[in-house]
Amino acid sequence: GGTVCDDYFDTTAANAICRYMGYTDSTRWTNDESFDIQSNYEITLDDVSCSSEEWERCSFSEYANCGHSEDVFLSCNSVEEEQALFTLVDSRGRAIEGEQLGLLLYRGGTV
């Protein structure tokens, strides 16, 4: 698994990913290089652009042209069910739940 770059990323993309992971929507998102573990991952998703809040309506590239300072951190609320395509992890790489800002991983599975 790897991190997600913030190029083209917006609130619609954040909501689409949170919904795909089984949450109702996102509470906030940001970009940063604040977790030591980020360098342990390649950046594997870039140019995420969504026309609606459904992942199926999103386009993206699996070729990244950015650095870890552009990694997406995402906070979602109200868990409904869990999906494996995206994962939120804390600063130690552990999967997180609830309203907590975490590093967004693509195809990361449970760490």
N, C-alpha and C positions, 0 to 999 in steps of 0.2 A: 504494500500500500504506500501511498504518498500523500503529500499535501496538495492543497488547492490554491492556485494563484488568484489574486483579486482582479485581474484584467477583465473588464466588462461586468464583473460581479456587482449585483445591486440587491435591493430588498426583495424584488420579485424572485431572484435566484435563491436568496436565503430562505424565503418562504417555501419555494419548491423543494429544496433539499430537506428542510425540516419536515415538511409533509411527507416526503418520501421515506424518511426515517421513522414516521409514525407519530410525529408531534403535530399539533394543530397549526403552528406557524413559528416564525422566528421572533425573538424579543429584541435582538440586536446582532450586528456583525461588525467586525473591524478587521484591519490588517496590521500585522506587527511581526517582530522577531523577538518574542519575549520568553519562549520556552527553550531550554537548552537542548531538548530532544529534537527540535526541528531539523537540525543538521543530520540526524540519523535517517531522514527520509528524503527521497527524491521528490521533486515537484512533478506530479503526474497528471494534473488537470489544470487547464488554462482556458481563458476566453469563454467562461460560462455566461451564456446569455439566454434568458428565458422570456418567452412571449406571454406566459401565464404562470400561475403558481403550481403547475404540475410538471414534474421532472420530464415527462414525455414531450413536453413543449420546449425543452431547452436544447441548445446547441453548445458544443464545447470542443476543445482540442486536447488530445492527450500528449501533445508536444508543448512544452513550456519554455517561454523566453523571459523568465523573471527570476528574482532571488527570493530567499526566505523572508526578507522584510516585507514581501507582498503576500505572505501566507494568510489565508482567511481563518479568522477565529469567529465562531458562531455560537449563539445561545438560542435554544429552542424551548418552548413550553408545552405543557400538557401532553405527556406520553400517551400514545394510543397503542402502538405496536412497533416492534423494532425490525429494521431492514439492514442488510449487510453491505450495501454499496457504499454508504457513507458512515463514518464513525466520528464522534467527538471525544477527544482525549485531554486529560489534564497534563500538567507540567512533567509528570512522571511517565506519561504514556498510557495511563489507565483510562478505560472507557468511563465516561461520565454520563449522568442523567440529571434531569431537572434544569432549572434556570441557573445555569452556570456557564460562563464563557469558556470554550475549549477550542483546541486546534482541530480544524476540520480535515479529516483524512478521506481520500477517495480510494475505494477498494482496500481499505485498511483492515477490515475485520475487527474483532475484539482484540485489543492489545493486552 
